[in-house]
Amino acid sequence: MAFNLPLTKEQALQKLKHYCAYQERCHSEVKEKLYSLGVWKKDHNEIIAALIEEDYLNEERFALAFAGGKWRIKQWGRVKIKYELKQKQVSDYCIKKALQQIDEEEYLAVLGKLAKEKYSALKNEQYLVRKKKTMDYLMGRGFESNLVNKLVNTI
């Protein structure tokens, strides 16, 4: 019965360089990858330090890319983006910086567009049910409740 020996530090570093070069990663994703590759725990910090030093791993860059992508492509609100970044153990500083890159005017415009689309799609529903479902939908997408309330009450 053959079993795989754990990767050497150099092999693991090489694999992780490819992993990080392919797409921005956060520290917790890299740690999970190290575990899945079966790398000795004592080598983890050294490998992560090398990745940071060689600029393969940059938490701030990851947060900016993640928030920007989720906003532009999936049109998530700030609440959901912040929650997801916290789940990935990204620092509060990086989360704040990533959320600041979202243009306020564009944010409110998208929120308004999504609200109108959802409200129109529910035309067979009773007025209060339409409002509630529209609010629930927008808050599920991660938009702030105070913005959603203000907007839905003007529809």
N, C-alpha and C positions, 0 to 999 in steps of 0.2 A: 504494500500500500504506500503510494508516494504522496507526500504532502509538500505544499509550497513553503519554502523558507521565507521569512519576512524580507522585504526589500531592504537593500542597504540604504544608508542615508542619501548617498549620491543618486541612486536609482529613483528614490522617492522624490527627491528635489527635482529631478528631470521631469518626472511624470506631472508633478504639481506645476512646474513652469508651463507646460503645455495646457494644463487644466485652467490656469489663470490667464494665459495668453488668449485662449479661445473666447473667453467672456469674463467681464468683471466679476470678482468673487468677494465675499466678505470673509472675515476670519472664521466664523462658525462653520461656513461651508467647507473651508480648507481643512479645519479640524475634523469634520465628518469624513472627508475624503481620506485623510491620514488614517483614521480608524478603519475605514473600509479597505484600505490597501494593506492593513495589517502592520503598519509601521510601529516600532517600539515607542511607547509613550514618552520615554526619556528623550527621544530625538525630536519630538513635536515642536518644542519652542525654538530649537536651533534651526529647523527647516523653515518655520514661519518667519523667523527673524531674517533668514537669507532671502526669502521671497519679498519681504518688505524692503530690505536693503537694495535689492536689484529692481525694485519698482514693479514687480509682478502683482503685488498685493498692496492695495491702497484703499483703506476703508472709506475715506472721504470721496474718492473717485467712484467707488462702488455705490455709495449712497446717492450721489448726484445722478449716476446713470440709471439706477433703479427707480428713483422718484421720477425722473424725466420720462423714462419709458412707460411706467404705469400711468402717468398723467397723459402723455401724448397718445399712446396706443389704446389703453383701456379706459381712459378718462375716469380714473379713480380720484376721489376727493382726498384732501390732506389727512383726514382722520384715519382712513384705511391705509394710506401709504406709511404714515407714522407707525401704526400698529404693526404692519408687516416688517418694517425696518427694526422695530424693537424686538420682534420675534427672532430676527437674525442677529440679535445682540449688537447692533450698531450703536455707537456712542450718541448721546443726546446732542453733542456739538455737531456731529455729522448729519444727524437727522434734521436739526434746525437749519443748517446750511443748505441741505437738499430741498427742503420745503420753501426756502426763500427764493429759489430759482424759478418757482412757478409764478408766472405773471398774473397779478390780481385781476386785471381787466379781462384777460382771456379766461381765467378761472370762473369769474361771475358769468361771462358770456356762455360758456359751456354748461354751467349749472342751469342757466335759464333755458338753453336749448333742450337739454335733457328733460327738464320739468315740463316744458310745453309738449314735447313728443310723448311723454308718458301720460300726461293729462289727456291729450287728444286720443290716445290709444284706448282710453277707458271711457269713451263717450256713451257706452250703454249702461254705465254705472250711475248710481245716485250721486248727487253733488258732494256730499260729505264723504262718501266712500271713495270717490275719485280723489279728493284732496288727501285723505289718509293714505291710500295706496301710493299716490305720487310721492308723499313725504317719506313713507317707508322705503320706497325704491331708492330715492336720492340719498337717504341716510345709510342704506345698505351699500351704496357705492362709495361711501366714506366722506360725504359732504357734511359740514358742520350743521348741527341742528338749528342754531340761531339763523343762519343764512337760509336754510331750507324753509323754516317757518315764515320768515319775512317774504320770501319769494312766492311760496304757495298761497299765501294769503292775498297776494296781489293778482292771482290768476282769475 
